[in-house]
């Protein structure tokens, strides 16, 4: 039994609540903080130009001396994608299973971390000391190998963080989720269960990964004269292993396209998580040397990402491989919520070119790696938690997980639906949502982190909708004279050659505005620019009902 204490456990998520991705949860007790996962998210449609989204790390930076480690449940991007950005700011130990750490090593090769990262490989069953707390890794099934749940032992009791999981009774690697250990923890007593909720709306149990293998075998048999191009999550090592095994059985060579896919396949082979016969994998440049029926291509792009290999194939955008009638595209993944339009865009483009596409709504080419209601109920029965807090999902998923908990007897007063940044505070006698920690999102655009914010996104949206007008003029404030110009340049507003009358009107209006201001003795550059913007904006709206961005560029001669 844990000793009673006057101290409190504080649990807060810096991401992953009310959203898909960006998962980061912290557990704080006294002077110790444990961080669980550090993931990235996909940008929304209105985040123009943003490459990825990571959690705001302000709270962790302010409490860096308290952090005892970052404990990773598995190697998916929404759980480890922000680790390089965290290490850019903080030198903290990272703990994860072999494949998870192997993937991170490949990721860190692309980042210039100013110190040697402390990456620590662990195995399921290992217990790591973390100040006044300790963390045990527990094997679970998921759509990536080496996934674990975490049992976090605190002076007030045990917190179980499920990570992402499902119960697969016929897993590809033969290792079933460690239900025995969950049962032992339940008998010992569990204070809090933090449970993923991505599939909490779905009844029953998630199908086994092997069902996809049977569907893929059928596809290969029925389309033995076509080159088969399969896109899936690069981290789904078991799925990729099945594709390679089936290809080899059908005497096909396999080419792998996409940097993340190549990195993870290389890491999985190197660490022994994948087994590939010698000569089975060929370079993408050698595909042209084989007949279509003798090649399988495994590629990134299952989420319709504009820079992915599959997108380039669809739109012939500097693609390393051109597709035609002899190709069959198989999408072995479901779109993450919000990515449906991007995936449909690729499928439509293939359809225009008479390239067949199979996806999960026509053939069972994908199964989820996340727990449905059956698995969540099973964990409730095994763990019997005093308190329950669903994580990893939009609000509808969290609410569905709450109803699942209530259906198995969890009292409503012991269930907490939280939000990013909100603190769940647990004492020896009670639990409540109390206070907040700094939280939010940082946008990564190219090599810039956090330098694109809401104002920049607003300007980008403005530019994308109505374009820009640049008014350039040379002005002598000292002599109160317009020396040259104004010249008008537009981008994304109107085609200048077909709108000469409007452009000339704008030039005359800018000329009159500048001279009116100078005649009044204006010496304030900002005031003069605002007058130009206001006058032109009113005129443009009256003529076009548009509101382009107006940028005066005034040179002082």
Secondary structure, DSSP 4 states (H G I P E B T S, - for coil): -PPP-S--EEEEEEESBSBSS--EEEEEETTEEEEE---EEPPPTTSTT--EEEE--HHHHHTGGGEEEEE-S---HHHHTTHHHHHHH----EEEEHHHHHHHHHHHTTS--SS---EEEE-TT-EEEETTEEEEEEE-B-SSTT-EEEEEEETTEEEEE--S-B--TT-TTS----HHHHHHHHHH--SEEEEE-TTTTS-S-PPPTHHHHHHHHHHHHHTTTSEEEEE--TT-HHHHHHHHHHHHHTT-EEEEESHHHHHHHHHHHHTTS----TT-EE-GGGGGGS-GGGEEEEES-TT--TTSHHHHHHHTSS-SS---TTEEEEE-SPPPTT-HHHHHHHHHHHHHTT-EEE-TTTS-----SS--HHHHHHHHHHH--SEEEEESB-HHHHHHHHHHHHHTT--GGGB----TTEEEEE-SS-EEEEEE----EEEEETTEEEEE-HHHHHHHHHHHHH-EEEEEEEEETTTTEEEEEEEEEEESS--GGG-HHHHHHHHHHHHHHHHHHHHTT---HHHHHHHHHHHHHHHHHHHHS---EEEEEEEE-
